[in-house]
Amino acid sequence: MTDLQNEPAPATGPDAHSIQDWTDLGKEMWSYLTGKSAVIDYSFIDMTVEVPRDIGPDAPRAVWKLNGTLRVTTSENPAD
């Protein structure tokens, strides 16, 4: 797979100019879902994520293994 295949699709609509990468997309989704009692479940089966500690192709990486469900719940009340 090339890096281009891992990039999010270009956004359309009034907020399209603010979404440049996955971080921006996550922020926009969180803002949109907050206050709507949204719950998102992500299911992973033997997924490995390598998180670089520094910049560059030879940077040391932390390896995270995910096997199960990650639940993301939005709320306007920090006590929830």
C-alpha positions in Angstrom: 0.0 0.0 0.0 1.2 3.5 -0.7 0.9 6.5 1.6 -1.6 8.0 -0.8 -4.0 5.1 -0.1 -3.8 5.8 3.6 -4.8 9.5 3.3 -8.4 10.5 4.1 -10.7 11.3 1.1 -10.9 15.0 0.4 -13.8 16.6 2.4 -16.6 18.4 0.8 -19.1 20.9 2.2 -18.8 24.1 4.2 -16.0 22.8 6.6 -13.9 21.1 3.9 -11.2 23.7 4.0 -10.4 22.9 7.7 -9.8 19.2 7.2 -6.2 18.5 6.1 -5.4 15.2 7.8 -6.6 12.5 10.1 -6.2 14.7 13.2 -8.4 17.4 11.7 -11.0 14.8 10.7 -11.0 13.4 14.3 -11.5 16.9 15.8 -14.4 17.7 13.4 -16.1 14.4 14.1 -15.7 14.9 17.9 -17.2 18.4 17.6 -20.1 17.2 15.5 -20.9 14.3 17.8 -20.6 16.1 21.1 -24.0 16.8 22.6 -25.7 14.1 20.6 -25.0 11.3 23.1 -23.0 9.6 20.4 -21.2 6.3 21.0 -18.8 4.8 18.5 -17.5 1.3 18.8 -14.4 0.2 16.9 -13.7 -3.5 16.8 -10.2 -4.7 16.2 -8.9 -8.2 15.6 -5.1 -8.6 16.0 -4.4 -5.0 14.9 -0.8 -3.7 15.3 -0.1 0.0 15.4 3.5 1.3 15.3 3.8 4.7 17.0 7.0 6.6 16.1 8.8 8.3 19.0 10.7 10.7 16.7 10.5 11.9 13.1 12.1 9.8 10.3 11.8 6.3 8.8 14.3 4.8 11.3 12.8 6.4 14.4 12.2 4.0 17.3 8.6 2.9 17.6 6.2 1.7 20.3 4.1 -1.2 19.2 0.5 -1.3 20.3 -1.6 -4.4 19.8 -5.4 -4.1 19.7 -7.7 -7.0 20.0 -11.2 -6.1 21.1 -13.5 -3.1 21.2 -12.6 0.5 21.7 -15.6 2.6 22.7 -15.6 6.4 22.1 -18.4 8.3 23.9 -18.9 12.0 23.5 -20.4 14.1 26.3 -20.6 17.8 27.1 -20.4 17.0 30.8 -16.9 16.1 31.9 -18.3 14.1 34.9 -19.8 11.5 32.5 
